[in-house]
Amino acid sequence: MKGPDANDVAEWRFSGSKDRQTTYANWDLAPGPGIDGVLVKQITNVLTDDGTLTEIYRQDWKLDNLPVEQVFQKIISPGGISAWHAHRKATDRLFCGYGRIKVVLYDARRQSPTVGQLSVHRLALERPALLVVPPGVWHGVQAVSDTPAIVVNAVDIAYSYEDPDHWRLPSDAAEIPFRFTHRN
């Protein structure tokens, strides 16, 4: 029995949304809906005789011309959510060193051409990438693997203990049109 013609979705019992292109034929990732100033650098693992080598950040990638003043890691328990965060001045460079994470971005910058847009990125040990998040973009991170996830952040402005440039909203904040669930 032949199914309905894909060009005539009116005959389908359910409507849905068509998948967007996520990869090219060579398996490079296709860019998704973007937020102005957010950069994603796909990184290739180098297989060695004793394991794998993965570069996390190189100045000559020229993603930005900002310094690296501090590098830290955060371990997120399986299913754990760290949201929402934003900075007035600091730029985050996020890398998943272990496990799998979903990073959700929301552009709240009034003067941005992409104000009000959401963007979802998946980073993992298996397919490494560096995600550059500019100031004013709210971001939330969820570990979506069955193991803890390690998130490495190489920031351009070191954390100030006396005057933190760290703004927070609860993960279910009404201002951001996204809700984390146990396994999104």
Backbone as CSV, one residue per row, in Angstrom:
resi,resn,N_x,N_y,N_z,CA_x,CA_y,CA_z,C_x,C_y,C_z
1,MET,0.846,-1.181,0.000,0.000,0.000,0.000,0.883,1.232,0.000
2,LYS,0.586,2.134,-0.890,1.365,3.361,-1.013,0.825,4.408,-0.047
3,GLY,1.738,5.112,0.618,1.349,6.150,1.571,0.924,7.418,0.859
4,PRO,0.506,8.425,1.623,0.076,9.688,1.016,1.241,10.376,0.328
5,ASP,0.911,11.126,-0.699,1.922,11.906,-1.407,2.506,12.931,-0.439
6,ALA,3.817,12.945,-0.324,4.481,13.859,0.615,4.201,15.316,0.286
7,ASN,3.801,15.592,-0.958,3.510,16.971,-1.342,2.096,17.390,-0.953
8,ASP,1.276,16.448,-0.516,-0.101,16.769,-0.163,-0.344,16.404,1.298
9,VAL,0.208,17.199,2.197,0.090,16.902,3.624,-1.337,17.059,4.134
10,ALA,-2.211,17.664,3.344,-3.602,17.812,3.768,-4.268,16.446,3.932
11,GLU,-3.775,15.411,3.236,-4.346,14.076,3.345,-3.819,13.323,4.559
12,TRP,-2.807,13.845,5.206,-2.245,13.160,6.372,-3.168,13.336,7.561
13,ARG,-3.189,12.379,8.425,-4.029,12.453,9.615,-3.498,13.491,10.596
14,PHE,-2.198,13.576,10.718,-1.577,14.531,11.633,-0.701,15.482,10.842
15,SER,-0.679,16.722,11.273,0.284,17.642,10.674,1.481,17.702,11.609
16,GLY,2.564,18.152,11.116,3.775,18.249,11.928,4.697,19.271,11.325
17,SER,5.883,19.310,11.828,6.869,20.222,11.252,7.939,19.402,10.552
18,LYS,8.331,19.872,9.402,9.346,19.195,8.597,10.716,19.430,9.217
19,ASP,11.526,18.381,9.267,12.894,18.528,9.758,13.653,19.515,8.896
20,ARG,14.488,20.331,9.542,15.383,21.193,8.791,16.670,20.415,8.530
21,GLN,17.445,20.872,7.582,18.723,20.227,7.310,19.659,20.465,8.494
22,THR,20.237,19.385,9.021,21.151,19.510,10.155,22.592,19.204,9.783
23,THR,22.795,18.456,8.692,24.151,18.153,8.231,24.205,18.244,6.712
24,TYR,25.416,18.407,6.235,25.670,18.329,4.801,26.078,16.896,4.460
25,ALA,26.194,16.587,3.178,26.549,15.238,2.753,27.916,14.804,3.280
26,ASN,28.810,15.751,3.548,30.129,15.396,4.094,30.121,15.312,5.619
27,TRP,28.954,15.423,6.240,28.710,15.335,7.681,29.153,16.560,8.460
28,ASP,29.499,17.649,7.780,29.663,18.916,8.485,28.277,19.361,8.926
29,LEU,28.210,20.015,10.074,26.918,20.476,10.568,26.432,21.676,9.772
30,ALA,25.162,21.653,9.404,24.544,22.797,8.732,24.152,23.808,9.802
31,PRO,24.344,25.089,9.533,23.970,26.074,10.554,22.464,26.091,10.752
32,GLY,22.063,26.199,12.000,20.647,26.302,12.322,20.269,27.760,12.479
33,PRO,19.071,27.987,12.976,18.683,29.373,13.233,19.685,29.978,14.206
34,GLY,20.247,31.080,13.842,21.334,31.633,14.637,20.947,32.856,15.433
35,ILE,21.783,33.153,16.411,21.681,34.366,17.201,22.910,35.193,16.880
36,ASP,22.701,36.465,16.627,23.783,37.365,16.254,24.918,37.309,17.283
37,GLY,26.137,37.068,16.800,27.314,37.052,17.656,27.661,35.698,18.236
38,VAL,26.753,34.725,18.136,27.034,33.375,18.628,27.812,32.635,17.552
39,LEU,28.896,31.999,17.948,29.732,31.254,17.015,29.841,29.811,17.468
40,VAL,29.897,28.891,16.507,30.108,27.480,16.800,31.289,27.015,15.966
41,LYS,32.307,26.507,16.630,33.486,25.971,15.949,33.466,24.456,16.104
42,GLN,33.219,23.749,15.002,33.281,22.295,15.037,34.742,21.885,15.190
43,ILE,34.980,20.906,16.027,36.333,20.460,16.322,36.436,18.980,15.977
44,THR,37.552,18.580,15.407,37.771,17.190,15.048,38.640,16.516,16.099
45,ASN,38.171,15.378,16.609,39.002,14.572,17.495,40.153,13.985,16.694
46,VAL,41.319,13.900,17.308,42.477,13.261,16.688,42.692,11.934,17.405
47,LEU,42.525,10.841,16.681,42.738,9.530,17.278,44.229,9.260,17.361
48,THR,44.680,8.832,18.526,46.093,8.520,18.748,46.203,7.063,19.182
49,ASP,47.430,6.550,19.245,47.622,5.164,19.667,47.121,4.914,21.083
50,ASP,47.140,5.955,21.903,46.753,5.768,23.300,45.404,6.400,23.643
51,GLY,44.646,6.862,22.663,43.341,7.455,22.946,42.946,8.512,21.941
52,THR,42.538,9.656,22.438,42.045,10.749,21.604,42.577,12.069,22.125
53,LEU,42.974,12.943,21.208,43.372,14.306,21.555,42.338,15.253,20.966
54,THR,41.874,16.201,21.768,40.902,17.184,21.303,41.358,18.570,21.713
55,GLU,41.575,19.434,20.732,41.873,20.827,21.051,40.573,21.492,21.496
56,ILE,40.666,22.323,22.533,39.482,23.012,23.033,39.420,24.439,22.505
57,TYR,40.563,25.111,22.452,40.583,26.508,22.019,41.949,26.838,21.460
58,ARG,41.957,27.572,20.369,43.197,28.095,19.786,42.947,29.532,19.346
59,GLN,43.876,30.404,19.668,43.763,31.808,19.273,43.721,31.941,17.749
60,ASP,44.470,31.086,17.043,44.523,31.207,15.580,43.254,30.708,14.879
61,TRP,42.274,30.207,15.626,40.968,29.933,15.027,40.250,31.237,14.714
62,LYS,40.662,32.314,15.344,40.124,33.658,15.110,38.604,33.718,15.261
63,LEU,38.107,33.040,16.289,36.680,33.144,16.597,36.352,34.518,17.138
64,ASP,37.287,35.073,17.894,37.149,36.411,18.446,38.557,36.915,18.731
65,ASN,38.664,38.155,19.097,39.983,38.707,19.431,40.072,39.006,20.927
66,LEU,39.317,38.262,21.710,39.255,38.477,23.147,40.270,37.592,23.864
67,PRO,40.738,38.031,25.021,41.681,37.209,25.776,40.975,36.036,26.460
68,VAL,41.758,35.117,26.974,41.263,34.074,27.866,41.847,34.389,29.234
69,GLU,40.983,34.824,30.169,41.451,35.197,31.506,41.217,34.106,32.537
70,GLN,40.280,33.205,32.272,39.972,32.158,33.241,39.399,30.961,32.500
71,VAL,39.773,29.767,32.943,39.206,28.529,32.416,38.729,27.716,33.615
72,PHE,37.482,27.266,33.558,36.960,26.441,34.648,36.057,25.364,34.081
73,GLN,35.779,24.368,34.907,34.846,23.321,34.506,33.700,23.254,35.493
74,LYS,32.553,22.827,34.983,31.380,22.571,35.819,30.930,21.154,35.508
75,ILE,30.680,20.379,36.541,30.159,19.028,36.366,28.660,19.084,36.639
76,ILE,27.880,18.633,35.656,26.421,18.636,35.776,25.958,17.184,35.848
77,SER,25.189,16.861,36.866,24.675,15.505,37.050,23.730,15.134,35.911
78,PRO,23.556,13.828,35.628,22.655,13.416,34.553,21.268,14.047,34.710
79,GLY,20.802,14.693,33.663,19.512,15.376,33.688,19.537,16.726,34.374
80,GLY,20.665,17.071,34.991,20.772,18.336,35.713,20.677,19.535,34.792
81,ILE,20.154,20.627,35.332,19.939,21.854,34.560,20.626,23.002,35.270
82,SER,21.412,23.734,34.522,22.050,24.951,35.023,21.536,26.105,34.166
83,ALA,20.484,26.768,34.648,19.862,27.834,33.860,19.170,28.800,34.811
84,TRP,19.005,29.931,34.302,19.501,30.718,33.178,20.615,31.634,33.677
85,HIS,21.592,31.911,32.811,22.731,32.765,33.137,22.932,33.767,32.002
86,ALA,23.435,34.945,32.350,23.846,35.939,31.350,24.912,36.828,31.979
87,HIS,25.627,37.532,31.122,26.672,38.459,31.560,26.489,39.788,30.838
88,ARG,26.843,40.874,31.497,26.825,42.195,30.848,28.070,42.402,30.010
89,LYS,29.218,41.878,30.476,30.492,42.138,29.810,31.192,40.880,29.313
90,ALA,31.081,39.794,30.024,31.881,38.597,29.737,31.326,37.793,28.566
91,THR,32.252,37.190,27.822,31.933,36.249,26.750,32.296,34.854,27.234
92,ASP,31.364,33.917,27.112,31.619,32.522,27.462,32.040,31.761,26.215
93,ARG,32.938,30.807,26.411,33.310,29.854,25.358,33.098,28.470,25.969
94,LEU,32.022,27.803,25.582,31.610,26.552,26.212,32.050,25.346,25.397
95,PHE,32.518,24.326,26.107,32.994,23.085,25.501,32.552,21.933,26.399
96,CYS,32.031,20.879,25.800,31.638,19.694,26.565,32.797,18.706,26.551
97,GLY,33.452,18.540,27.702,34.609,17.653,27.799,34.252,16.208,28.051
98,TYR,33.039,15.969,28.530,32.606,14.600,28.807,31.085,14.585,28.858
99,GLY,30.486,13.507,28.363,29.031,13.393,28.360,28.420,14.137,27.187
100,ARG,27.169,14.521,27.360,26.430,15.253,26.326,25.626,16.349,26.997
101,ILE,25.600,17.507,26.348,24.826,18.623,26.888,23.979,19.257,25.797
102,LYS,22.906,19.868,26.259,22.107,20.733,25.400,22.282,22.138,25.948
103,VAL,22.652,23.075,25.074,22.798,24.472,25.464,21.704,25.250,24.745
104,VAL,20.869,25.927,25.514,19.788,26.731,24.948,20.156,28.195,25.149
105,LEU,20.081,28.962,24.065,20.420,30.382,24.094,19.171,31.207,23.810
106,TYR,19.066,32.347,24.483,17.962,33.273,24.234,18.537,34.680,24.148
107,ASP,18.282,35.342,23.029,18.822,36.683,22.794,17.887,37.728,23.392
108,ALA,18.347,38.363,24.473,17.551,39.394,25.150,18.121,40.791,24.930
109,ARG,19.063,40.922,24.003,19.687,42.231,23.748,18.741,43.081,22.903
110,ARG,18.298,44.194,23.455,17.297,45.029,22.776,17.742,45.508,21.401
111,GLN,19.015,45.783,21.214,19.511,46.318,19.941,19.959,45.225,18.968
112,SER,19.808,43.968,19.328,20.268,42.868,18.483,19.290,42.609,17.337
113,PRO,19.801,42.279,16.143,18.897,41.921,15.042,18.171,40.596,15.285
114,THR,18.630,39.818,16.266,17.979,38.540,16.557,17.322,38.538,17.941
115,VAL,16.972,39.732,18.449,16.338,39.820,19.769,15.090,38.935,19.810
116,GLY,14.936,38.189,20.906,13.777,37.324,21.074,13.930,35.936,20.492
117,GLN,15.051,35.646,19.831,15.229,34.332,19.216,15.858,33.342,20.183
118,LEU,15.447,32.092,20.041,16.031,30.957,20.752,16.926,30.183,19.806
119,SER,17.937,29.544,20.356,18.812,28.683,19.578,19.234,27.527,20.474
120,VAL,19.175,26.308,19.954,19.522,25.120,20.732,20.734,24.453,20.094
121,HIS,21.712,24.128,20.928,22.953,23.494,20.461,23.215,22.253,21.301
122,ARG,23.674,21.214,20.650,24.052,19.995,21.358,25.556,19.809,21.213
123,LEU,26.217,19.666,22.350,27.659,19.452,22.374,27.915,18.118,23.064
124,ALA,28.928,17.391,22.599,29.189,16.071,23.172,30.639,15.675,22.974
125,LEU,31.044,14.727,23.779,32.371,14.148,23.665,32.588,13.584,22.260
126,GLU,31.541,12.970,21.688,31.668,12.311,20.388,31.803,13.291,19.231
127,ARG,31.219,14.455,19.361,31.261,15.454,18.287,31.547,16.803,18.922
128,PRO,32.822,17.054,19.224,33.162,18.260,19.980,32.973,19.542,19.181
129,ALA,32.669,20.594,19.937,32.530,21.930,19.363,32.757,22.943,20.472
130,LEU,33.144,24.135,20.072,33.281,25.255,20.996,32.175,26.242,20.659
131,LEU,31.384,26.609,21.657,30.250,27.512,21.477,30.588,28.840,22.142
132,VAL,30.628,29.910,21.350,30.952,31.245,21.860,29.645,31.996,22.101
133,VAL,29.430,32.408,23.364,28.188,33.078,23.772,28.523,34.508,24.187
134,PRO,28.046,35.502,23.427,28.376,36.894,23.745,27.588,37.430,24.940
135,PRO,28.024,38.564,25.482,27.293,39.193,26.583,25.843,39.490,26.176
136,GLY,24.933,39.384,27.146,23.532,39.705,26.902,22.696,38.563,26.382
137,VAL,23.324,37.427,26.077,22.586,36.255,25.609,22.417,35.308,26.800
138,TRP,21.175,35.071,27.176,20.890,34.147,28.274,21.169,32.733,27.805
139,HIS,21.733,31.921,28.680,22.029,30.543,28.310,21.741,29.599,29.469
140,GLY,21.257,28.426,29.080,20.997,27.349,30.019,21.613,26.081,29.482
141,VAL,22.094,25.240,30.389,22.774,24.006,30.001,22.120,22.840,30.730
142,GLN,21.865,21.761,29.989,21.330,20.546,30.589,22.184,19.365,30.172
143,ALA,22.537,18.511,31.144,23.219,17.254,30.835,22.171,16.284,30.311
144,VAL,22.360,15.796,29.093,21.364,14.921,28.476,21.908,13.512,28.255
145,SER,22.970,13.170,28.980,23.513,11.820,28.908,23.217,11.102,30.220
146,ASP,23.459,9.803,30.237,23.247,9.014,31.451,24.422,9.127,32.414
147,THR,25.415,9.890,32.038,26.583,10.127,32.882,26.640,11.616,33.200
148,PRO,27.407,12.008,34.210,27.616,13.444,34.401,28.258,14.051,33.157
149,ALA,28.007,15.314,32.943,28.624,16.039,31.827,29.601,17.059,32.398
150,ILE,30.732,17.189,31.731,31.720,18.190,32.122,31.676,19.312,31.102
151,VAL,31.389,20.519,31.576,31.365,21.709,30.727,32.584,22.545,31.082
152,VAL,33.402,22.834,30.077,34.575,23.683,30.252,34.230,25.052,29.686
153,ASN,34.583,26.109,30.423,34.311,27.472,29.975,35.608,28.266,30.011
154,ALA,35.978,28.841,28.875,37.162,29.703,28.765,36.664,31.129,28.562
155,VAL,36.563,31.890,29.646,35.967,33.222,29.597,37.013,34.294,29.316
156,ASP,36.552,35.381,28.727,37.465,36.486,28.411,37.693,37.408,29.600
157,ILE,36.780,37.417,30.559,36.910,38.243,31.762,36.761,37.315,32.965
158,ALA,37.798,37.247,33.784,37.761,36.364,34.949,36.644,36.775,35.905
159,TYR,36.088,35.796,36.581,35.028,36.020,37.560,35.536,36.945,38.659
160,SER,34.767,37.968,38.958,35.102,38.901,40.032,34.325,38.488,41.278
161,TYR,35.040,38.070,42.300,34.382,37.643,43.533,33.674,38.810,44.214
162,GLU,34.243,40.023,44.097,33.682,41.203,44.752,32.481,41.778,44.007
163,ASP,32.479,41.682,42.685,31.416,42.276,41.867,31.117,41.350,40.683
164,PRO,30.425,40.236,40.921,30.206,39.256,39.856,29.404,39.820,38.680
165,ASP,29.887,39.560,37.472,29.148,39.870,36.241,28.355,38.618,35.869
166,HIS,27.468,38.239,36.740,26.712,37.004,36.563,25.263,37.287,36.950
167,TRP,24.397,37.192,35.981,22.975,37.451,36.175,22.242,36.125,36.055
168,ARG,21.205,35.939,36.854,20.497,34.663,36.878,18.985,34.848,36.788
169,LEU,18.362,33.860,36.182,16.915,33.679,36.203,16.662,32.208,36.520
170,PRO,15.517,31.876,37.116,15.210,30.462,37.340,14.989,29.742,36.009
171,SER,15.175,28.429,36.011,15.067,27.658,34.762,13.677,27.732,34.140
172,ASP,12.663,28.071,34.927,11.302,28.186,34.387,10.850,29.642,34.269
173,ALA,11.800,30.552,34.089,11.488,31.985,34.012,10.506,32.276,32.879
174,ALA,9.479,33.048,33.189,8.463,33.404,32.192,9.049,34.245,31.062
175,GLU,10.141,34.952,31.320,10.736,35.837,30.308,11.355,35.074,29.135
176,ILE,11.676,33.804,29.332,12.333,33.019,28.285,11.383,31.918,27.827
177,PRO,11.046,31.880,26.524,10.044,30.937,26.026,10.607,29.535,25.767
178,PHE,11.197,28.949,26.791,11.716,27.581,26.682,11.596,26.926,28.048
179,ARG,11.174,25.669,28.061,11.088,24.908,29.301,11.939,23.652,29.172
180,PHE,12.869,23.515,30.089,13.651,22.287,30.154,12.772,21.191,30.740
181,THR,12.905,19.979,30.204,12.248,18.806,30.776,13.338,17.809,31.130
182,HIS,12.957,16.696,31.724,13.973,15.742,32.174,14.924,15.358,31.049
183,ARG,14.417,15.030,29.891,15.263,14.676,28.740,14.708,15.354,27.500
184,ASN,15.159,16.576,27.226,14.705,17.303,26.038,15.458,16.839,24.828
